[in-house]
Each structure stands twice: as C-alpha cells, then as structure tokens.
C-alpha cells in the first residue's frame, strides 16, 4: 500500500532541521508506527505552508515541505498544480488529508487520478467559531485598542470571522467527502450529523514519543502548583481558570499557575505590539485579583521541557470552552497527572469523571475551584485518578494498536467499491 499524507503543519523531522516550531509531533509518531507494517510499501508526507520548500528521506519515508505563499485557507491554483504533480508522480493508493478546515482538501478531493481520499478530523472549527468568545461579554474585550487590531487588521472579531470561513469550508468538505477518521464521540456525532452517508472510522491518536517512557509521582510535585497550556484565545478558558485561582488563593496563598505559552506581561516593545484584546483583558483580570505573583509564563516548551514541568505539577487543568481531543490533556494523562477538565466537546471521551479525572461544567469557575481543591486535599484521590488516567491513556494512545486501526481503516476504504 502506498500512502500519501497531506498536512498544513511543519513535520517535526523537517522543522527541527530548519529551526521551525512544530506542534505535530504526533504525526511523526503515527507515521513511524504505520511504516512498520509490512503491507505498507511507501509513505510520503506533504507538509504545506508559508515556509521554505524542503525534502527529506528518513527510514524510507519521504517528507516534502511545500511553500504555499497564498496560505492554505483559500483557493490556490499554483498549489493545486503542485499537488496534482506530486500525486501523479507518487501514485498513492490512498490520500489522508489532516484536517477539513484547510482548503487543501478542496484541491485534492477531485484529483484526476480518482485516488480515494480520507479526511482526518481535528478540532472541528465549524463548532469552535461559534464558541470563540463563549461566556465573555464581547464588548468588554474588544473595547481594548491594540496595534495588531487597528493596524494589522488582526482583531479578535476578525479572527473569529476567519474561523467562521474555515468552518464553512469544513462543513463543505464534511458534506462532499465520503471517508473520515476521528477519535471522539463528539467528532463522530458532528461528522455523521452533517453527512449521514459518510463512512466514519475510529482511530486513536499517537502522542509524542517522549511521553511514553516518563511517569508522574506525587512525591516530586510542588504542592498547589497548576499547569495549563495555550492561553492565547478566549476558547482556551484562561479567564475562567483565573477566577478559580482567585477563589482558591484565599485558602492557598502560595498557589501557582504555570502557563505554557507567551508572556503577555512582557513589556518590551515588539511583544507589546503583538498583544491581542484578550491578552489585555487577562492582564486586567490578573491585576484586579492581584495574581501576578501566582502566575508564571514559560514561553514555548519542547517535549522534554514540558515533561519536566508536568512532573512537578500538582494538578493539570484543561479549562477550554470547546475542544475535540486536546493533546496536552492526553500527554498529561499518560504521564499520570491528576487532571481537571471542562465537560465540553470530545473531552468526556478522554476523561471519565471521578475515575480518570474530574470534570466541571463549562464556565463554572466555582465548580472548577472545588474540583481542584478536591485533589489538593486528598492524595489518595490524586493517586487513584493518576493510575486510572495513565492506564486509560496507555490503551487509548497505544502506538501499535492505533497504527493497526489506521491501516485497517485504509484497507476497508480501498476494498469498498
């Protein structure tokens, strides 16, 4: 079987050689597991984006980085020509397009070779854009004037509209496509709800290699230390977590939140210019509750740096207001961290409440603070959740089983007339 993957993110193998940041470590993990199958003859990965063209062959896998000046969210005739040439040259049996929000799918779905296409579902932008501001009073956020909003045409409202357009393209491909890969009850519900004739295949996601060999231990944690990631959009829910920390600080004045991501308190000229309205909203909230000493922003972390931080964490929190299958939560679980997460989207597929984690109602910071406090107060609960989460994650993210499921999905698609 000859397999072609098309993705809109830099692949780790290429990114590391060009000093690019890549969030797609799971892609490399899955490809390597798939490549071990003796029935797989060749794998080619096309990575498309506004970065330097590059090619690399590693372990008989071809990685090709294609520069797309016009981006991947609108029709690009030159990119279509390039993709047609690569497909014609490689002659794949099946094409796996990572994500339906990108216009890449539109460019290959009617390829002249009639190669079968399967779409791997990601975040379901068609649902995310509707929750972009969620419980926040929009006017309390957009009233802040920013350089990027006024002069770069990159306000939060503008971003929401971009998500809306991507969501419309996603719904178009969900209706037009036939084969889809997903991993949560939520993405299956929305996929089949939009296209009742679609063929949906479950396939768990592999995680970055480094997370399979490490384990969290309660004896190593910094007590009352929380960890969360990606706090740059309202949908990531940092404002809700800040409200919860304000409540908890009364009993735990030493409480600490570690945020993996940019430090919007950075007062240097360029970082200040890059602030969004939401960044300023968070700054005001932190100042209002006097939380600046209780929060640390780490900047971007690689896998080993992230693991080091997580192993010192008392509770991992996923406060997102909408998510499908957050890798950050999965990585925390496979290490064995006690996790508290919002009961939204596909998260209940990953967290069974009071078994492999604690759930709270979306936007309810009082319930969130209570769930965090439960773990702070009860080491036996923390250890029970830790063990259950790790066992569940090891099964859900088993590399060989996931690769086998993916291959069998491909095989079923190819055998279908």
Phi, psi and omega in degrees: 000132177255121188242130176245122174257139175235126184223158180254018178234151178297133177281141186306318183301318179279318184302318182295326180285340181248010179058041175260148174279134180228133177256011186255037180300330180295331180295312178300321179298315181292319181298318179295320177295319179295324182293341179284347180286126183293340179276355176268116183276321184201141175235133174235136180241121175258119178252120189244132178178183182271063177215170189301137175294141186198148177227145182209135174246124182218125181052042178067015175253130179267121175252122182233121179261122184249126178281127178234095184301324182280359181083187186240014183248013176208167183297136183222101185298320180294321178294321178300318178299317179298313181297319178301319180294316180295318179296317181296323181284317184281329180054060180288155172280328181212147177243127178251110180265121183276101178101136179255001179276345181271154180282356178305317181301321179297328184282337185244348187297331178249041182299147187294338179280353181061028178293138180290138183246133170240138180255127174270118182289144178240255188266355184056070181297333179298338176261326184295319185298330180290337182255014191304315179261341176050242186274352184286138171293112186307320184291337176288338180266310187286352178292343179278123177276133179232156178299314183292332178283318184280322188249340180253003179055042185230048177284167179295323177297320177297319179295320178299320179294325175296318177298322180298315179296318178295323178295324178294321177293322177301313180296325177299313181288327176297324179284322185276328181288166180242325186242134183220143175248132178216182185211007176223160176297329182292314181289329176294316180302313183286324178298308182285336176292327179275324182225093184292345179265002181290152171258115184253132178238132176279135174210116178294157182261135172285153178254175178295141188308321187298335187278349182279344187249000182248158181215137176284140175228134186295334181292342183262359188278154167273114185304138177066027176259127179253159178220137173214169184228164171046074185256022190271352177236153177303328182294344179279349167075020180298326180298327178289318179296323178297321176298319180294319179295321176302319178293316183288333184298336179297325179262337182230077183300338181269006181306141184226134175247124174259125180245118177279103182160185186295150177265100182283000172276351180305121187266004178293158190301306184295312177302324178295323179294333183275355181298142173262172176299325180291323176303313181294321177301317179292319178302315179297321180292318179296319178292320180301319183263006178055055185250004187302323180284348182262003184231137175230130176258127187269343193076187182291135180241138171279179187300313183293322178294320179294316179300317179301318179293316183295324181293343178261004185269139178279315181218131172268135182238130173245093186266017184303145178271348172199134179204157171259293182215078185297120179298326181299320178294316180298319180293322176296318181294318183290338172283337180102017179289141169293128185239141171242130185219155177285144182273075183223157172051231182269002183301321178299341173291330182266330184238115171268117189303132179066014176235295179254012179166179176242133178256155173222157181292136182310131177076355184272089184290337177292313178295322177300313180296323179293320180292319176298317180298324178304317181285320176304321187272345192224098180294327179295320176296316180301316181291322179295313178297319180302309181296316181294319180295318182293317179297316180296319181291323179297325177286313184295326184248026176298119189298314184288319179295320179295319178295323178294316178299319180295316180297318180294326176296314177303315183297317179298319180295316182291331181279345181282130181277000000 
